[in-house]
Amino acid sequence: MNERESWDDLRYLLAVARHGSLSAAARVLGVNHSTVLRRVTALEQTMGARLFDKLPGGYVLTAAGDEMTRVAQRVEEEMAAANRLLSGRDAQLRGTVRVTTIDIVALHVLPRHLAAFHDRYPDLRVDLMTAEASLSLTRREADVAIRSTNRPPDNLVGRAVSGLAFAVYGAAGYLAKAGGGEDPAAHRWVDLDESFAHTAIGLWRQHTYPEARVVQRVNSVALAVEAVRAGAGLGLLPCGLAGRDPALRRLGPPVPGVGSALWLLTHEDLRHMGRVRAFLDFMAAAFAGERPLLEGLTSP
């Protein structure tokens, strides 16, 4: 087995160790279930040791597998560091910028700015990804992250380009026929599910209007925007999205203590790469132009 094949097998080991099953690892790696099994089996034969125990709950590392995974993680980190170092020297404004962000930004904010970015840089391609969990910039799963947070990771560099304020909104058509006036407690609500239970967004409605009638629960803010737009009820929505929609009407000022900052982030080794720098600078200016709307200070 050559060195390239050895590293490939270690990638399969890491994927199964991280995700706990062959099928989940296959999805991440973009291969089929049988390929993952074959590569892990080949690595076990090469090492002369069983690396996983197959239990009802999934694949669990053996002691040998745990040791091998630690080795694989070090190899992965070294290869990623080398890749970042080489990529960081690339000053050409061509190629691909991989960007990860949250769904509300990907759906409602970035599209118009990406169109303008492509006009400015026709030789650059943007691969845009949304994920429940943030993709790793350290492992080069993405080059740039646009995240809503008040505490960005210590291992990333970047800048806060805007606040992201939230306020109560309802569809104009719903408010016209529902009655109840301007009192949010008198209306039905679209709420966020238990995945937001310990966030400021999720806790606000429960604490402020605990007796409100919830008619729909969703697992993303983007879905809440669509449900409120359709007339399901009131919802706590980001001003930068809802404030742009003429079908929605805001009830009161932005809610204090609920919003966060919107950050443009990259890895230290990539900050001077030409295409990454171009994307960061362009988007910083684009978001700055939208800051009053994103922070709920004005309408478009």
Residue pairs with C-beta under 8 A, 6 or more apart in sequence:
1 9
1 42
1 46
6 46
7 75
7 79
8 39
9 39
9 40
9 42
9 43
9 46
10 43
10 68
10 71
10 72
10 75
10 76
11 29
11 72
11 76
12 25
12 29
12 36
12 39
12 40
12 43
13 40
13 43
13 51
13 65
13 68
13 69
13 72
14 69
14 72
14 73
14 76
15 24
15 25
15 28
15 29
15 36
16 22
16 25
16 36
16 40
16 52
16 59
17 59
17 61
17 65
17 69
18 25
18 28
19 25
19 28
20 57
20 58
20 59
20 60
21 58
21 59
22 33
22 36
22 37
22 40
22 59
23 33
25 36
26 32
26 33
26 35
26 36
29 35
29 36
40 51
40 52
43 51
43 68
44 50
44 51
47 64
47 68
49 62
49 64
49 65
49 68
50 62
50 64
50 65
51 61
51 62
51 64
51 65
51 68
52 59
52 60
52 61
52 62
52 65
53 59
53 60
53 61
53 62
54 60
61 69
76 139
77 138
80 138
80 139
80 140
81 269
83 140
84 140
84 267
84 269
84 270
85 269
87 140
87 269
87 270
87 273
88 269
88 270
88 271
88 272
88 273
89 273
90 273
90 274
90 275
91 273
91 274
92 274
92 275
93 121
93 123
93 124
93 274
93 275
93 278
94 123
94 124
94 275
95 123
95 124
95 125
95 275
96 124
96 125
96 126
96 127
96 275
97 124
97 125
97 126
97 127
97 143
97 144
97 275
97 276
97 279
98 126
98 127
98 129
98 141
98 142
98 143
98 144
99 126
99 127
99 128
99 129
99 142
99 143
99 144
99 145
99 146
99 279
100 128
100 129
100 130
100 131
100 134
100 135
100 141
100 142
100 144
100 145
100 146
101 110
101 128
101 129
101 130
101 145
101 146
101 147
102 130
102 146
102 147
102 148
102 221
103 130
103 220
103 221
103 222
104 220
104 221
104 222
104 225
104 238
104 241
105 146
105 148
105 262
106 128
106 130
107 222
108 222
108 225
108 240
108 241
108 244
109 240
109 241
109 287
109 290
109 294
110 128
110 146
113 282
113 283
113 286
113 287
114 126
114 128
116 282
116 286
117 124
117 126
117 279
117 282
117 283
117 286
118 124
118 126
120 282
121 275
121 278
121 282
124 275
124 278
124 279
126 279
129 135
129 142
134 145
134 147
135 141
135 142
135 145
136 142
137 143
137 144
137 145
137 156
137 265
137 266
137 267
137 270
138 155
138 267
143 266
143 267
143 270
143 273
143 275
143 276
143 279
144 264
144 265
144 266
144 276
144 279
144 280
145 156
145 263
145 264
145 265
145 266
146 262
146 263
146 264
146 265
146 283
147 262
147 263
147 265
148 164
148 260
148 261
148 262
148 263
149 260
149 261
149 263
150 260
150 261
152 158
152 263
152 265
153 265
155 267
155 268
156 265
156 266
156 267
156 268
157 265
157 266
157 267
157 268
157 271
158 263
158 264
158 265
158 266
158 280
159 263
159 264
159 284
160 261
160 262
160 263
161 262
161 263
161 264
161 283
161 284
161 287
161 288
161 291
162 240
162 261
162 262
162 287
162 288
162 290
162 291
162 294
162 295
163 259
163 260
163 261
163 262
163 291
163 294
163 295
164 238
164 240
164 259
164 260
164 261
164 262
164 294
164 295
165 238
165 239
165 240
165 254
165 255
165 258
165 259
165 294
165 295
165 296
166 201
166 236
166 237
166 238
166 239
166 254
166 255
166 258
166 259
166 296
167 236
167 237
167 239
167 242
167 250
167 251
167 252
167 253
167 254
167 255
167 296
168 184
168 234
168 235
168 236
168 237
168 250
168 251
168 252
168 255
169 228
169 234
169 235
169 236
169 237
169 242
169 248
169 249
169 250
169 251
170 178
170 187
170 228
170 233
170 234
170 235
170 248
170 249
170 251
171 228
171 229
171 230
171 231
171 247
171 248
171 249
172 246
172 247
172 248
172 249
173 231
173 247
174 231
174 232
174 233
175 249
178 187
178 188
179 186
180 186
180 187
182 251
182 252
184 209
184 212
184 234
184 251
184 252
185 209
185 211
185 212
187 212
187 213
187 233
187 234
188 212
188 213
188 214
188 215
188 232
188 233
188 234
189 205
189 209
189 212
189 213
189 214
189 215
189 233
189 234
189 235
190 214
190 215
190 216
190 217
190 218
190 224
190 227
190 228
190 232
190 233
190 234
190 235
191 205
191 214
191 216
191 217
191 218
191 235
192 201
192 202
192 205
192 217
192 218
192 219
192 221
192 224
193 217
193 218
193 219
195 219
196 202
197 203
200 257
200 258
201 221
201 236
201 258
204 236
204 255
204 257
204 258
205 212
205 236
213 233
215 232
215 233
216 227
216 232
216 233
218 224
218 227
221 237
221 238
224 235
224 236
224 237
225 235
225 237
225 238
225 241
225 242
225 245
227 233
227 235
228 234
228 235
228 237
228 242
228 248
229 245
229 247
229 248
234 251
236 255
236 258
237 248
238 294
239 250
239 254
239 293
239 294
239 295
239 296
240 290
240 293
240 294
240 295
240 296
242 248
242 250
243 250
243 293
243 296
243 298
243 299
243 300
244 293
244 299
244 300
253 296
254 295
254 296
259 295
259 296
262 287
262 294
264 280
264 283
264 284
264 287
266 276
266 280
270 276
271 277
271 280
287 294
292 298
293 299
293 300
